[in-house]
Amino acid sequence: MAAARNRGIDSVFAAGCDVVIALDVDCLVSPDLVADYHRLVSNAPETVWQGPVTYLPPPPAGGYPLAALDAFDDPHPARPRLNRSETRRGASPELFWSLSFALSRESWRRSGGFCEEYVGYGGEDTDFGQILRAEGIDLGWTGDARAYHQHHPVSRPPVEHLDDILRNADIYRRRWGSWPMQGWLDEFERRGLIVRENGAWTRTSSQAGVLGRQRR
């Protein structure tokens, strides 16, 4: 995913754009998202901006009412909840997520992009947040540019990605000196799937475990 994001964003800037908006493939956008992000990045190009994302419930019969998504508006509680037109800079790099963000050509160039050592699921988002901090690039939140993530089943924790997470977590620790995805690692340990030995996490079972599919 890191390499694919780099290729996509590089291609857009190479085509002559000044602002890139990145969205998870499952996201629906509010009518003002593009204009909001363009305004924010144009006014503060030294900041990488993130808008609020609502995780939608299962769609009603006939699908989500695209003209009335505001009726579902309930941004994810793990991120700052800002009013519309409100902004906040100096965001924690650990909270960066690629679900919805926008940035300028210069910020992208300075960052060098996502680290392509990460392969598979997990870690590359938090790593990019640390890259931004290391390069002196600000990370900001906005109450505008709202997006809506379509419902689909997920695993909590994502045990089907256990090997990817262990590998990528170790890459992150080597690069930044701490463990990412700590909540998932703790839950894997609680389930007896991994153990910490000599300062590193290793798998203890060849079984993926019970997926426990549920809505995030």
Secondary structure, 3 states (H helix, E strand, C coil): CHHHHHHHHHHHHHCCCCEEEEECCCEEECCCHHHHHHHHHHHCCCEEEECCEEECCCCCCCCCCHHHHHHHCCECCCCCCCCCCCEECCCCHHHCCCCEEEEEHHHHHHHCCCCCCCCCCCCHHHHHHHHHHHCCCEEEEECCCCEEECCCCEECCCHHHHHHHHHHHHHHHHHHCCCCCHHHHHHHHHCCCEEEECCEEEECCCCCCCCCEECC
